[in-house]
Every structure is written in structure tokens, then in C-alpha cells.
């Protein structure tokens, strides 16, 4: 015959259960589970798969692997486009700097040379 558990063992189990219950209540798990179960209870057209309903309501529905892969590919494609655009911008900035330098040189060449002041200019010599 099995011996019933001693009072000490029962008290230890009860203590562990109480610690766990307190933990679950403080972390909000009990509240979230209660809310989702109430929503399921009040649902006029109860879903055939209650577990999936609970997962979706709690926000932990599994992501479709194909959709996830598609989104990851789109991110990689857009990152590649961004890198391409950055390279184009850098090339254009280099080109602009070069054109500005050429323009400055052209403007410098187009300025008339300064004539010497009139007082120093020698007029025609009279004989």
C-alpha cells in the first residue's frame, strides 16, 4: 500500500504552487488568458480550432514561412537599391565638385586683365 504524502511534502507543493500562481498573476499571464477565454466564450460563432483562436488573439500566431521569406527578399532588394542610390549620389556629388572647379577656372579666365592705373600710363612722346 502507498503511503499518503506527509504534511511537509504537501506544504512544500502548496508553497511552490502559490509562488507560481503569484508569478503568473504579477506577469499578467492570468489576466491575458482570462481575457482571451472570455472572448472565446462570448464569441457567437465559435471557431473550430480554439487553440489557433487563442494564439491569434494573444498575438502569437505562427508566421507563414513563404510570406516571411518573401518579406526578407524584399528587404534585401530594397537595401540593394538604397546602396545603388547612395553610390549614384556620391558620383553626382563628385561630378558637381568637378564642374564647380571648372566653372571657377572659366570665370577666372574670362575676367579682363586689369589695366595699369592712368597716371602711370605713358602717352605718346612729343618730338
MMTF fields as JSON, N, C-alpha, C and O atoms, coordinates in Angstrom:
{
  "mmtfVersion": "1.0.0",
  "mmtfProducer": "UNKNOWN",
  "numBonds": 507,
  "numAtoms": 508,
  "numGroups": 127,
  "numChains": 1,
  "numModels": 1,
  "chainsPerModel": [1],
  "groupsPerChain": [127],
  "chainIdList": ["A"],
  "bondAtomList": [4, 2, 8, 6, 12, 10, 16, 14, 20, 18, 24, 22, 28, 26, 32, 30, 36, 34, 40, 38, 44, 42, 48, 46, 52, 50, 56, 54, 60, 58, 64, 62, 68, 66, 72, 70, 76, 74, 80, 78, 84, 82, 88, 86, 92, 90, 96, 94, 100, 98, 104, 102, 108, 106, 112, 110, 116, 114, 120, 118, 124, 122, 128, 126, 132, 130, 136, 134, 140, 138, 144, 142, 148, 146, 152, 150, 156, 154, 160, 158, 164, 162, 168, 166, 172, 170, 176, 174, 180, 178, 184, 182, 188, 186, 192, 190, 196, 194, 200, 198, 204, 202, 208, 206, 212, 210, 216, 214, 220, 218, 224, 222, 228, 226, 232, 230, 236, 234, 240, 238, 244, 242, 248, 246, 252, 250, 256, 254, 260, 258, 264, 262, 268, 266, 272, 270, 276, 274, 280, 278, 284, 282, 288, 286, 292, 290, 296, 294, 300, 298, 304, 302, 308, 306, 312, 310, 316, 314, 320, 318, 324, 322, 328, 326, 332, 330, 336, 334, 340, 338, 344, 342, 348, 346, 352, 350, 356, 354, 360, 358, 364, 362, 368, 366, 372, 370, 376, 374, 380, 378, 384, 382, 388, 386, 392, 390, 396, 394, 400, 398, 404, 402, 408, 406, 412, 410, 416, 414, 420, 418, 424, 422, 428, 426, 432, 430, 436, 434, 440, 438, 444, 442, 448, 446, 452, 450, 456, 454, 460, 458, 464, 462, 468, 466, 472, 470, 476, 474, 480, 478, 484, 482, 488, 486, 492, 490, 496, 494, 500, 498, 504, 502],
  "bondOrderList": [1, 1, 1, 1, 1, 1, 1, 1, 1, 1, 1, 1, 1, 1, 1, 1, 1, 1, 1, 1, 1, 1, 1, 1, 1, 1, 1, 1, 1, 1, 1, 1, 1, 1, 1, 1, 1, 1, 1, 1, 1, 1, 1, 1, 1, 1, 1, 1, 1, 1, 1, 1, 1, 1, 1, 1, 1, 1, 1, 1, 1, 1, 1, 1, 1, 1, 1, 1, 1, 1, 1, 1, 1, 1, 1, 1, 1, 1, 1, 1, 1, 1, 1, 1, 1, 1, 1, 1, 1, 1, 1, 1, 1, 1, 1, 1, 1, 1, 1, 1, 1, 1, 1, 1, 1, 1, 1, 1, 1, 1, 1, 1, 1, 1, 1, 1, 1, 1, 1, 1, 1, 1, 1, 1, 1, 1],
  "groupList": [{"groupName": "UNK", "atomNameList": ["N", "CA", "C", "O"], "elementList": ["N", "C", "C", "O"], "formalChargeList": [0, 0, 0, 0], "bondAtomList": [1, 0, 2, 1, 3, 2], "bondOrderList": [1, 1, 2], "singleLetterCode": "X", "chemCompType": "L-PEPTIDE LINKING"}],
  "groupTypeList": [0, 0, 0, 0, 0, 0, 0, 0, 0, 0, 0, 0, 0, 0, 0, 0, 0, 0, 0, 0, 0, 0, 0, 0, 0, 0, 0, 0, 0, 0, 0, 0, 0, 0, 0, 0, 0, 0, 0, 0, 0, 0, 0, 0, 0, 0, 0, 0, 0, 0, 0, 0, 0, 0, 0, 0, 0, 0, 0, 0, 0, 0, 0, 0, 0, 0, 0, 0, 0, 0, 0, 0, 0, 0, 0, 0, 0, 0, 0, 0, 0, 0, 0, 0, 0, 0, 0, 0, 0, 0, 0, 0, 0, 0, 0, 0, 0, 0, 0, 0, 0, 0, 0, 0, 0, 0, 0, 0, 0, 0, 0, 0, 0, 0, 0, 0, 0, 0, 0, 0, 0, 0, 0, 0, 0, 0, 0],
  "groupIdList": [1, 2, 3, 4, 5, 6, 7, 8, 9, 10, 11, 12, 13, 14, 15, 16, 17, 18, 19, 20, 21, 22, 23, 24, 25, 26, 27, 28, 29, 30, 31, 32, 33, 34, 35, 36, 37, 38, 39, 40, 41, 42, 43, 44, 45, 46, 47, 48, 49, 50, 51, 52, 53, 54, 55, 56, 57, 58, 59, 60, 61, 62, 63, 64, 65, 66, 67, 68, 69, 70, 71, 72, 73, 74, 75, 76, 77, 78, 79, 80, 81, 82, 83, 84, 85, 86, 87, 88, 89, 90, 91, 92, 93, 94, 95, 96, 97, 98, 99, 100, 101, 102, 103, 104, 105, 106, 107, 108, 109, 110, 111, 112, 113, 114, 115, 116, 117, 118, 119, 120, 121, 122, 123, 124, 125, 126, 127],
  "secStructList": [7, 7, 7, 7, 7, 7, 2, 2, 2, 2, 2, 2, 2, 2, 2, 2, 2, 2, 2, 2, 2, 2, 2, 2, 2, 2, 6, 6, 2, 2, 2, 2, 2, 2, 2, 2, 2, 2, 2, 2, 2, 2, 7, 1, 1, 7, 7, 1, 7, 2, 2, 2, 2, 2, 2, 2, 2, 2, 6, 7, 7, 7, 7, 7, 2, 2, 2, 2, 2, 2, 2, 2, 2, 2, 2, 2, 2, 2, 2, 2, 2, 2, 2, 2, 2, 2, 2, 2, 2, 2, 2, 2, 2, 2, 2, 2, 2, 2, 2, 2, 2, 2, 2, 2, 2, 2, 2, 2, 2, 2, 1, 7, 7, 7, 7, 7, 7, 4, 4, 4, 7, 7, 7, 7, 7, 7, 7],
  "xCoordList": [0.818, 0.0, 0.867, 1.895, 0.43, 1.185, 0.867, -0.259, 1.904, 1.71, 1.256, 1.786, 0.311, -0.074, 1.082, 1.859, 1.203, 2.304, 2.218, 1.134, 3.369, 3.406, 2.962, 2.901, 2.66, 2.235, 3.321, 3.02, 4.575, 5.693, 5.726, 5.91, 5.552, 5.569, 4.397, 4.559, 3.22, 2.049, 2.26, 1.891, 2.85, 3.103, 4.109, 3.972, 5.113, 6.106, 5.461, 5.728, 4.604, 3.914, 2.995, 2.944, 2.272, 1.369, 2.151, 1.699, 3.296, 4.13, 4.629, 4.621, 5.062, 5.525, 4.384, 4.559, 3.215, 2.057, 1.706, 1.387, 1.76, 1.444, 2.462, 2.086, 3.737, 4.777, 4.533, 4.645, 4.197, 3.949, 2.706, 2.712, 1.649, 0.423, 0.695, 0.205, 1.458, 1.805, 2.611, 2.366, 3.557, 4.378, 3.51, 3.662, 2.616, 1.756, 0.815, 0.55, 0.317, -0.57, 0.194, -0.29, 1.373, 2.155, 2.624, 2.725, 2.907, 3.408, 2.299, 2.583, 1.052, -0.071, -0.58, -1.479, -0.019, -0.433, -1.877, -2.67, -2.21, -3.578, -4.591, -5.635, -4.298, -5.213, -5.399, -6.521, -4.295, -4.364, -5.138, -5.976, -4.855, -5.57, -7.056, -7.909, -7.351, -8.75, -9.464, -10.577, -8.837, -9.449, -9.716, -10.797, -8.737, -8.909, -9.966, -10.725, -10.013, -11.033, -12.427, -13.391, -12.544, -13.837, -14.258, -15.422, -13.308, -13.636, -14.089, -15.04, -13.405, -13.79, -15.185, -15.999, -15.447, -16.756, -17.862, -18.948, -17.575, -18.587, -18.694, -19.595, -17.791, -17.802, -19.087, -19.336, -19.912, -21.17, -20.946, -21.666, -19.957, -19.631, -18.291, -17.239, -18.334, -17.099, -16.268, -16.791, -14.962, -14.089, -13.948, -14.097, -13.662, -13.485, -12.174, -12.071, -11.163, -9.863, -9.658, -9.182, -10.023, -9.948, -8.508, -8.252, -7.572, -6.18, -5.622, -4.917, -5.927, -5.49, -6.12, -5.457, -7.378, -8.066, -7.338, -7.106, -6.983, -6.29, -4.929, -4.546, -4.198, -2.88, -3.0, -2.235, -3.963, -4.136, -4.572, -4.118, -5.431, -5.907, -4.783, -4.705, -3.927, -2.789, -1.668, -0.742, -1.751, -0.748, 0.452, 1.502, 0.334, 1.485, 1.225, 1.755, 0.418, 0.144, 1.43, 2.257, 1.599, 2.803, 2.796, 1.76, 3.967, 4.103, 4.3, 5.071, 3.598, 3.727, 5.162, 5.655, 5.826, 7.236, 7.435, 8.425, 6.513, 6.629, 6.541, 7.316, 5.614, 5.458, 6.69, 7.152, 7.216, 8.418, 9.589, 10.318, 9.77, 10.849, 10.661, 11.621, 9.422, 9.115, 9.479, 10.065, 9.134, 9.447, 10.957, 11.474, 11.659, 13.112, 13.766, 14.708, 13.262, 13.793, 13.541, 14.404, 12.364, 12.031, 12.959, 13.396, 13.252, 14.169, 15.554, 16.164, 16.045, 17.361, 17.378, 18.347, 16.307, 16.213, 16.234, 16.916, 15.495, 15.449, 16.764, 17.163, 17.446, 18.763, 19.737, 20.56, 19.645, 20.491, 20.205, 21.126, 18.925, 18.547, 19.075, 19.548, 18.996, 19.494, 20.994, 21.476, 21.728, 23.174, 23.485, 24.422, 22.707, 22.893, 22.636, 23.389, 21.572, 21.248, 22.325, 22.667, 22.854, 23.92, 25.144, 25.766, 25.498, 26.65, 26.411, 27.324, 25.204, 24.87, 24.983, 25.519, 24.489, 24.556, 26.011, 26.373, 26.84, 28.253, 28.939, 29.763, 28.607, 29.188, 28.741, 29.547, 27.474, 26.959, 27.608, 27.908, 27.829, 28.489, 29.913, 30.37, 30.61, 31.964, 31.927, 32.761, 30.962, 30.812, 30.497, 31.043, 29.638, 29.278, 30.512, 30.743, 31.3, 32.513, 33.47, 34.072, 33.613, 34.481, 33.971, 34.751, 32.654, 32.072, 32.221, 32.46, 32.084, 32.263, 33.699, 33.934, 34.652, 36.063, 36.316, 37.023, 35.756, 35.923, 35.27, 35.823, 34.088, 33.392, 34.219, 34.35, 34.767, 35.598, 36.805, 37.17, 37.416, 38.567, 38.134, 38.837, 37.01, 36.495, 36.203, 36.559, 35.558, 35.25, 36.527, 36.586, 37.529, 38.804, 39.453, 40.035, 39.357, 39.938, 39.159, 39.748, 37.893, 37.054, 37.159, 36.762, 37.675, 37.799, 38.857, 39.936, 38.551, 39.561, 40.747, 40.615, 41.908, 43.094, 42.995, 42.519, 43.438, 43.357, 44.362, 45.536, 43.878, 44.761, 45.567, 45.096, 46.772, 47.571, 46.881, 46.174, 47.078, 46.436, 46.819, 47.916, 45.916, 46.076, 47.27, 47.921, 47.571, 48.662, 50.015, 50.918, 50.177, 51.441, 51.535, 52.597, 50.441, 50.46, 51.266, 51.114, 52.096, 52.892, 52.147, 51.736, 51.977, 51.307, 52.296, 53.476, 51.848, 52.766, 53.81, 53.492, 55.022, 56.106, 56.058, 55.899, 56.197, 56.243, 57.689, 58.582, 57.911, 59.257, 59.546, 60.658],
  "yCoordList": [-1.181, 0.0, 1.252, 1.312, 2.266, 3.511, 4.342, 4.388, 4.989, 5.916, 7.25, 7.706, 7.89, 9.23, 10.191, 9.994, 11.226, 12.169, 12.807, 13.024, 13.094, 13.695, 15.148, 15.746, 15.687, 17.093, 18.033, 19.07, 17.679, 18.513, 18.558, 19.624, 17.419, 17.366, 18.143, 18.847, 18.036, 18.788, 20.283, 21.063, 20.679, 22.103, 22.639, 23.771, 21.844, 22.256, 22.416, 23.384, 21.448, 21.534, 22.745, 23.461, 22.974, 24.123, 25.427, 26.386, 25.468, 26.667, 26.945, 28.089, 25.896, 26.059, 26.515, 27.385, 25.914, 26.315, 27.777, 28.51, 28.191, 29.586, 30.545, 31.608, 30.186, 31.02, 31.153, 32.237, 30.024, 30.048, 30.873, 31.658, 30.705, 31.47, 32.965, 33.757, 33.349, 34.759, 35.279, 36.382, 34.494, 34.855, 35.066, 36.064, 34.14, 34.2, 35.402, 36.05, 35.701, 36.855, 38.172, 39.08, 38.275, 39.514, 39.785, 40.94, 38.736, 38.92, 39.2, 39.499, 39.111, 39.435, 38.258, 38.415, 37.079, 35.907, 35.537, 35.261, 35.534, 35.151, 36.109, 35.68, 37.384, 38.385, 38.187, 38.238, 37.961, 37.772, 36.504, 36.509, 35.421, 34.172, 34.3, 33.802, 34.964, 35.165, 35.968, 35.622, 37.038, 37.872, 37.085, 37.188, 36.299, 35.557, 34.459, 34.185, 33.849, 32.819, 33.425, 32.821, 34.614, 35.31, 35.666, 35.501, 36.157, 36.495, 35.257, 35.313, 34.139, 32.889, 32.457, 32.011, 32.59, 32.211, 33.076, 32.585, 34.374, 35.305, 35.31, 35.942, 34.619, 34.565, 33.879, 32.726, 34.586, 33.976, 32.771, 31.776, 32.867, 31.755, 31.179, 31.609, 30.231, 29.684, 29.017, 28.266, 29.306, 28.723, 27.212, 26.699, 26.529, 25.083, 24.736, 23.697, 25.61, 25.383, 26.441, 27.543, 26.088, 27.04, 27.438, 28.583, 26.511, 26.816, 27.868, 28.779, 27.754, 28.751, 30.103, 31.136, 30.097, 31.336, 31.997, 33.206, 31.197, 31.734, 32.293, 33.378, 31.553, 32.025, 33.343, 34.277, 33.416, 34.638, 35.795, 36.924, 35.529, 36.586, 37.085, 38.277, 36.191, 36.595, 37.218, 37.813, 37.083, 37.7, 36.832, 37.338, 35.552, 34.682, 33.701, 32.59, 34.108, 33.228, 32.998, 33.903, 31.823, 31.493, 32.252, 32.403, 32.717, 33.445, 32.438, 31.486, 32.666, 31.809, 31.902, 32.996, 30.768, 30.735, 31.344, 32.038, 31.095, 31.653, 33.179, 33.865, 33.702, 35.158, 35.774, 36.838, 35.108, 35.606, 35.671, 36.663, 34.615, 34.593, 35.699, 36.355, 35.899, 36.949, 38.326, 39.153, 38.56, 39.849, 40.033, 41.134, 38.962, 39.051, 39.367, 40.156, 38.747, 39.03, 40.483, 41.132, 40.986, 42.375, 43.338, 44.342, 43.034, 43.877, 43.89, 44.949, 42.725, 42.649, 43.442, 44.141, 43.331, 44.058, 45.566, 46.305, 46.007, 47.445, 47.941, 49.073, 47.124, 47.515, 47.667, 48.582, 46.779, 46.865, 48.142, 48.815, 48.471, 49.7, 50.928, 51.876, 50.911, 52.044, 52.21, 53.324, 51.101, 51.168, 51.718, 52.499, 51.315, 51.812, 53.311, 54.051, 53.753, 55.183, 55.996, 57.094, 55.469, 56.165, 56.306, 57.368, 55.25, 55.309, 56.344, 57.09, 56.395, 57.386, 58.797, 59.683, 59.01, 60.335, 60.752, 61.898, 59.825, 60.147, 60.492, 61.406, 59.774, 60.063, 61.442, 62.2, 61.77, 63.084, 64.196, 65.26, 63.967, 64.984, 65.232, 66.375, 64.173, 64.311, 65.086, 65.961, 64.765, 65.457, 66.934, 67.788, 67.24, 68.637, 69.402, 70.533, 68.794, 69.448, 69.736, 70.808, 68.798, 68.978, 70.115, 70.949, 70.142, 71.206, 72.582, 73.575, 72.641, 73.915, 74.412, 75.604, 73.493, 73.878, 74.372, 75.362, 73.703, 74.141, 75.498, 76.343, 75.72, 76.998, 78.122, 79.2, 77.865, 78.881, 79.213, 80.38, 78.198, 78.422, 79.216, 80.138, 78.879, 79.575, 81.036, 81.928, 81.28, 82.656, 83.451, 84.636, 82.821, 83.488, 83.863, 84.941, 82.99, 83.261, 84.332, 85.028, 84.499, 85.453, 86.874, 87.826, 87.024, 88.368, 89.142, 88.614, 90.417, 91.205, 91.499, 91.678, 91.538, 91.862, 93.319, 94.167, 93.583, 94.946, 95.822, 95.476, 96.949, 97.901, 98.634, 98.819, 99.053, 99.819, 101.145, 101.665, 101.688, 102.974, 104.039, 103.992, 105.019, 106.032, 106.956, 107.384, 107.265, 108.168, 107.641, 108.428, 106.365, 105.755, 105.476, 105.125, 105.633, 105.301, 106.349, 107.549, 105.893, 106.829, 107.153, 106.259, 108.416, 108.845, 108.886, 108.596, 109.235, 109.352, 110.424, 111.463, 110.189, 111.151, 112.217, 111.925, 113.451, 114.529, 114.83, 114.754, 115.162, 115.398, 116.832, 117.179],
  "zCoordList": [0.0, 0.0, 0.0, 0.675, -0.782, -0.821, 0.395, 0.892, 0.843, 1.958, 1.424, 0.41, 2.052, 1.628, 1.877, 2.812, 1.051, 1.25, 2.628, 3.169, 3.169, 4.504, 4.429, 3.355, 5.57, 5.649, 5.146, 4.556, 5.374, 4.938, 3.409, 2.822, 2.776, 1.311, 0.739, -0.257, 1.342, 0.89, 1.046, 0.168, 2.155, 2.374, 1.355, 0.891, 1.004, 0.026, -1.351, -2.064, -1.717, -3.007, -3.045, -4.045, -1.961, -1.891, -1.967, -2.592, -1.348, -1.375, -2.793, -3.245, -3.489, -4.871, -5.774, -6.627, -5.574, -6.372, -6.12, -7.056, -4.895, -4.55, -5.164, -5.659, -5.139, -5.756, -7.261, -7.834, -7.88, -9.32, -9.636, -10.584, -8.86, -9.069, -8.936, -9.741, -7.945, -7.748, -8.936, -9.424, -9.39, -10.547, -11.787, -12.491, -12.049, -13.228, -13.142, -14.155, -11.972, -11.807, -11.988, -12.664, -11.393, -11.49, -12.919, -13.33, -13.666, -15.026, -16.034, -17.194, -15.614, -16.492, -17.296, -18.122, -17.066, -17.824, -17.5, -18.4, -16.235, -15.838, -16.442, -16.934, -16.409, -16.96, -18.46, -18.964, -19.174, -20.622, -20.97, -21.872, -20.251, -20.507, -20.179, -20.914, -19.082, -18.71, -19.78, -20.178, -20.251, -21.293, -22.568, -23.148, -23.007, -24.251, -24.091, -25.021, -22.938, -22.714, -22.639, -23.109, -22.054, -22.022, -23.444, -23.81, -24.246, -25.643, -26.407, -27.186, -26.179, -26.834, -26.379, -27.188, -25.101, -24.557, -25.156, -25.463, -25.321, -25.823, -27.343, -27.894, -28.026, -29.483, -29.956, -29.603, -30.76, -31.199, -32.118, -32.031, -32.988, -33.884, -33.444, -33.916, -32.564, -32.013, -33.11, -33.933, -33.106, -34.133, -33.928, -32.819, -35.016, -34.92, -34.226, -33.574, -34.366, -33.732, -32.647, -32.917, -31.434, -30.322, -30.008, -29.633, -30.157, -29.845, -30.797, -30.363, -32.087, -33.061, -32.741, -32.831, -32.373, -31.992, -30.826, -30.832, -29.83, -28.649, -29.05, -28.613, -29.883, -30.335, -31.091, -30.848, -32.007, -32.79, -31.908, -32.094, -30.965, -30.077, -29.179, -28.879, -28.758, -27.921, -28.749, -28.197, -30.076, -30.942, -31.196, -31.591, -30.984, -31.209, -32.343, -32.342, -33.302, -34.439, -35.213, -35.332, -35.727, -36.475, -37.801, -38.448, -38.181, -39.435, -40.561, -40.439, -41.639, -42.809, -43.323, -43.594, -43.456, -43.86, -45.242, -45.474, -46.154, -47.502, -47.461, -48.128, -46.689, -46.564, -45.912, -46.325, -44.901, -44.236, -45.215, -45.249, -46.012, -46.992, -48.021, -48.425, -48.438, -49.408, -48.841, -49.538, -47.598, -46.969, -46.808, -46.999, -46.461, -46.32, -47.664, -47.73, -48.734, -50.071, -50.458, -51.048, -50.127, -50.447, -49.7, -50.262, -48.454, -47.672, -48.323, -48.463, -48.716, -49.363, -50.665, -50.96, -51.439, -52.713, -52.472, -53.18, -51.486, -51.199, -50.628, -50.902, -49.845, -49.35, -50.512, -50.522, -51.481, -52.665, -53.446, -53.909, -53.591, -54.29, -53.55, -54.177, -52.247, -51.443, -51.666, -51.872, -51.625, -51.851, -53.242, -53.411, -54.222, -55.585, -55.651, -56.284, -54.996, -54.993, -54.274, -54.712, -53.186, -52.456, -53.349, -53.378, -54.08, -54.988, -56.083, -56.439, -56.617, -57.652, -57.098, -57.763, -55.903, -55.274, -55.075, -55.342, -54.607, -54.391, -55.711, -55.761, -56.767, -58.081, -58.561, -59.1, -58.371, -58.786, -57.975, -58.517, -56.687, -55.862, -56.35, -56.38, -56.73, -57.274, -58.585, -58.819, -59.437, -60.716, -60.501, -61.199, -59.561, -59.256, -58.779, -59.208, -57.9, -57.403, -58.56, -58.612, -59.479, -60.639, -61.526, -61.985, -61.765, -62.595, -61.938, -62.625, -60.631, -59.918, -60.071, -60.267, -59.979, -60.135, -61.561, -61.749, -62.561, -63.952, -64.173, -64.877, -63.575, -63.709, -63.089, -63.669, -61.924, -61.268, -62.15, -62.292, -62.733, -63.615, -64.851, -65.263, -65.438, -66.613, -66.288, -67.057, -65.153, -64.753, -64.532, -64.862, -63.986, -63.748, -65.078, -65.202, -66.061, -67.377, -68.121, -68.947, -67.878, -68.592, -68.041, -68.713, -66.858, -66.295, -67.071, -67.344, -67.437, -68.172, -67.262, -66.052, -67.902, -67.112, -66.701, -67.457, -65.531, -65.03, -65.778, -65.915, -66.251, -66.941, -65.887, -64.764, -66.231, -65.26, -64.99, -65.852, -63.817, -63.497, -64.509, -65.066, -64.764, -65.813, -65.528, -66.481, -64.341, -64.022, -64.434, -64.718, -64.474, -64.827, -66.326, -66.839, -66.996, -68.435, -69.161, -68.931, -70.01, -70.801, -72.07, -72.81, -72.316, -73.518, -74.65, -74.452, -75.821, -76.961, -76.684, -76.106, -77.081, -76.867, -77.932, -79.117, -77.504, -78.496, -78.867, -78.023, -80.098, -80.559, -80.8, -81.197]
}
